[in-house]
């Protein structure tokens, strides 16, 4: 056998992949008498090359000759010459021959030169292209199972505990090459905690290996090379790279391309501008997928988490590329925002888009539409009961936009109102009151005491007072706000109906009969103008049931709570705090009436409320007592 086609040196410490190496791959090769090659397909660092080498060494005795061609380093046009030379070398020899072509980036580079005799051909390629499926039997190589990842790390690093190995494997996405890179640092004296910390701050460094000679074969080195090839390519290649950068800064979750509205967007790239059409977008996504840099799912585009972290890290050193990436990312986010509709009719759309929005540092959002999209997403977080996330996100937003908000106070007041609602939802009434008072005072000064925005802010302040036990003052403030709203914008307006619902809620402890009369009035208006399943209607229905309970009308209250709980489950995301509160009151009232309540349902409700509501609450305490009985 010519040494130029010899197998790479075998890795004596290779482990795992038992099913693929012992059963699947040999079976595919045995069926390759028809000249159909076998392709090992997978992303950068998944272990295609080392698997192929291990298979070839294990199967060597079954073949008269085994040849290996490193296509990735052959250079343009040389792959065909090397394949021809290899086949000439083994031509006429008896017995079967295994040819391994490692690192094929484009099927067109090798397809026409493949042997048409009984030679078995095994190809490794990260290009996930439809051409492979038409000409070959394709095996998608998965990441390592977690137990194999742990074994790999503990084999490479003497003394590594199973707990640390589990944490590292999870952070490294069970990607073999990433784990090899991390292991090199661990053997150089770095602790598991330091490796995990460095993954967050500088993924490209930690995944380059600890010696400079490691870089070309490391995960960071291979991704750097792939992006450099695009950067030095055609204009379309560079635009492809621009899109890759944009999707990398949009975070590890799939970006929902199916959510994009319109068919063209004006995009800034450095100082130039161009129109990105829906056809351009999907052509470039397909090109990135064909190069193994992108995973395309049904209506979504995804960069794996580790690769995305490396690409984002590499962008730090290229400010111009980073600016272009954030500009395109912002355009994509704006185009993906759900159409304006009642929130409960758009939960699914918001759930798709929100992860990408939250992945972007708000300091990098520079346009009016981008800022509007960001505020709308944070409003969704509050509406959907994700109060903790909302508090963190809005805090970061106000810090990043401090200078902008100083010049645009109206938008800052909107952000402060959202933050107050999130604090209220968590039971942080003092924080909510402080923010709502600031909003109210500024709106009163800028807009006047009778402006609808000022009146809405005063209604929020009334709720804060009621939560702190000041029911008389709360009712007075809410009644004044509601009456002025009814006179100014009509009792059928959403703000007036909501304030009226607040007033009924605040009146319940002191005057349940009066609260019930007002609640009935607001409930009829909301059902007529908003519908039975609108979130505001259900809020009023819930508190109307509590009014009935306070009036000892238990048998009327229970069906209303049951119906409200049913509708809440239909329209709200799973585990929404409003659903949990309605469920809690329904279970407590059912128990008071002697009806059976599933203990598991009570436990789930109790656990959910304790996570959502940071403060101790008498409803939660009662529910806990019932669970323990």
Secondary structure as GFF3:
##gff-version 3
##sequence-region A 1 629
A	DSSP	three_ten_helix	3	5	.	.	.	ID=ss1
A	DSSP	alpha_helix	18	19	.	.	.	ID=ss2
A	DSSP	pi_helix	20	24	.	.	.	ID=ss3
A	DSSP	alpha_helix	25	30	.	.	.	ID=ss4
A	DSSP	three_ten_helix	32	34	.	.	.	ID=ss5
A	DSSP	beta_strand	37	41	.	.	.	ID=ss6
A	DSSP	alpha_helix	48	59	.	.	.	ID=ss7
A	DSSP	three_ten_helix	60	62	.	.	.	ID=ss8
A	DSSP	beta_strand	65	70	.	.	.	ID=ss9
A	DSSP	three_ten_helix	71	73	.	.	.	ID=ss10
A	DSSP	alpha_helix	78	90	.	.	.	ID=ss11
A	DSSP	beta_strand	97	102	.	.	.	ID=ss12
A	DSSP	three_ten_helix	107	109	.	.	.	ID=ss13
A	DSSP	three_ten_helix	111	113	.	.	.	ID=ss14
A	DSSP	beta_strand	120	125	.	.	.	ID=ss15
A	DSSP	alpha_helix	130	135	.	.	.	ID=ss16
A	DSSP	beta_strand	136	140	.	.	.	ID=ss17
A	DSSP	alpha_helix	146	156	.	.	.	ID=ss18
A	DSSP	alpha_helix	162	171	.	.	.	ID=ss19
A	DSSP	alpha_helix	176	187	.	.	.	ID=ss20
A	DSSP	alpha_helix	192	201	.	.	.	ID=ss21
A	DSSP	alpha_helix	203	206	.	.	.	ID=ss22
A	DSSP	three_ten_helix	212	217	.	.	.	ID=ss23
A	DSSP	alpha_helix	219	231	.	.	.	ID=ss24
A	DSSP	alpha_helix	235	249	.	.	.	ID=ss25
A	DSSP	three_ten_helix	257	259	.	.	.	ID=ss26
A	DSSP	beta_strand	264	269	.	.	.	ID=ss27
A	DSSP	beta_strand	272	277	.	.	.	ID=ss28
A	DSSP	alpha_helix	278	290	.	.	.	ID=ss29
A	DSSP	beta_strand	295	297	.	.	.	ID=ss30
A	DSSP	beta_strand	300	302	.	.	.	ID=ss31
A	DSSP	alpha_helix	305	316	.	.	.	ID=ss32
A	DSSP	alpha_helix	319	336	.	.	.	ID=ss33
A	DSSP	three_ten_helix	343	345	.	.	.	ID=ss34
A	DSSP	alpha_helix	347	359	.	.	.	ID=ss35
A	DSSP	three_ten_helix	362	364	.	.	.	ID=ss36
A	DSSP	alpha_helix	368	383	.	.	.	ID=ss37
A	DSSP	alpha_helix	387	400	.	.	.	ID=ss38
A	DSSP	alpha_helix	402	407	.	.	.	ID=ss39
A	DSSP	alpha_helix	409	425	.	.	.	ID=ss40
A	DSSP	alpha_helix	429	447	.	.	.	ID=ss41
A	DSSP	alpha_helix	452	467	.	.	.	ID=ss42
A	DSSP	alpha_helix	471	489	.	.	.	ID=ss43
A	DSSP	alpha_helix	494	507	.	.	.	ID=ss44
A	DSSP	alpha_helix	512	529	.	.	.	ID=ss45
A	DSSP	alpha_helix	535	550	.	.	.	ID=ss46
A	DSSP	alpha_helix	554	571	.	.	.	ID=ss47
A	DSSP	alpha_helix	577	592	.	.	.	ID=ss48
A	DSSP	alpha_helix	599	612	.	.	.	ID=ss49
A	DSSP	alpha_helix	618	628	.	.	.	ID=ss50
###
